Amino acid sequence: MTNERVYQMPFSKVYPLLVQKAERKGRSKSEVDEVIYWLTGYDYSGLQEQIVKNVDYETFFNEAPQINPNAPKITGVICGYQVEEIQDTLMQKIRWLDKLVDELAKGKPMEKILRS
């Protein structure tokens, strides 16, 4: 799948998949939301607004209030790529979110996931 196709995916379609991935491993929707809030700066109403507006992934990240300054501390492999080596900043943000949800699903404690 090309980057452009990924960027154009509606976040409202991706979000339930992120939640399902976490819930299958015993984590909760609220924990997925917490990870999203931490990474993007959205709050509950901001996240819901993006979902209702059916924005694409690119718009979701472009309209994010603030990418967490600790986000570059997210390292490791996701989908076969070292997230810290991804040159395309939008794709890196998308992979950061994937990596955080993956860590959540693997049972990592929230304080480690949120790099605190």
N, C-alpha and C positions, 0 to 999 in steps of 0.2 A: 504494500500500500504506500503510495507516495505521500510525502509530507503534506501537500496541498489537500489531499483527501482527508487526512487526519485532522487538519486544521478546520475543515468545513463540517466535521461531524457535529451534530447538535449535542451540546452538553447535557441536555435533558435526556438523551438516549444513553450517554456514557455514565452519568451519575448512578442510575439504578444498578448498573453492572459493577461499579465500584462498591456499592453497598452490599450487593449479593456476594461478592468475593469475600468481604469481611464477615458477613453473617454466616456463610458456610463454615467458617472457622471459629464461630462462637463469639465474634466481636459484634458491635452494634452500629446501627445507623448514626447514632449520636457521636460515636467515636470517629467515624468517617467524616462527619461534619466538622468535628474538632480539628482534624488534620487539615481539612480544606480551609477552615477559618485561619489556622496558624500559617499555612503557606500563602494564602492569597489576601488576607485582610478582610475578606467578606465576613459579615455577621449573618445571623439567621435570616433576617429579612432580605439582605442583599443577595444571599445565595438563592433564596426562593424566587426572588425577582428574576434572576438570570435563568432559572429553570423555566419559569412561566413564560418569559420572553422568547424561549427556545433559541437562545444565542448559540453560535457555533463555538468550538473550542478556542479558536483564535480570539474572538470577541470576549469570551469568558476571561481569558488571561489578560487581554489588553485593557479591560475595564476593571480589573482587580484593584481594590483600593491601594494595596501595597504588598509586594512580594516580600516575604519575611527576610530580613537581612542575614539570618542564619541558614537560609536555603542552600547556599553553596556548600554547606557542611554535609549535605545529602550526597553520599557516595555509594558506589557499588554497581552491580550489573542488574539491568532490567531490560527484558526483551533482547538480550544479547549485546547490549551497549553499556559501556561504562558511562554513567550519567554525568560524571564530572568532565568527561572528554567531549561531550556533545557540543558542537560549535553553534548550531542554530538555537538561538535563545528561546524561541517559542517551543521548539521540540524539547529542549532541556526542561522547561517548566512543566510540560506535559509528562515527561518521564519522571520528574521529581514527584509529581502527584501519584503516578503509578507506583513508584518505589515506596512512598509513605504508606499507601494502602497495602502494598505487598508486605511490608514490615508489620503492619497492624494484623494482617491475616496470619502471619507466622507467629503471632503471640508476643511480639516484642513489647516491653512496657512503654506506656505512653510517654513518660519523661525522656526515654531514649529516642523514641520516634520524633519527638518535637525538639530534639537537640538542645535540651535544657540542662 
